[in-house]
Amino acid sequence: MYTTTTYISEEESLRRMSMRTFKDATKTIEERASERMNFRTKPHIKKIIQRAAALTGVDDSVFTMNAAYQSALETISAHERTVLEPVDHVTFFAALETPPPATEKLRDAFSRHKSRILSK
């Protein structure tokens, strides 16, 4: 039995992407666009971004800002939540309900913390 792997070109990838409807996720944010972000990129990357932006009917800035914004939201979301597999769920919550006794190192760490941090 043979399997085939299909590789698509950048051209085909862009063509498929252009079939999607562009949704400007930053447009609904009720703030004045007062901040600037400047960065350098390679000519090839710039050309691809410009082409993709043109295919979706928006300018380079809108396209790039939306891509960066969506990626930032996904990154933050991935770092702010913990996903447990079902097999780990019971063990995790059991450890929260009945934690092991504090070790000497943990007690020392709490003492150092208490002496350095002023609570309000």
Protein Blocks (a to p, Z undefined) as FASTA:
>chain_A
ZZddddddfklmmmmmmmpccddfklmpccddfbccdddddfklmmmmmmmmmmnopafk
lmmmmmmmmmmmmmmmmmmpccddfklmmmmmmmmmmccdddfklmmmmmmmmmmpccZZ
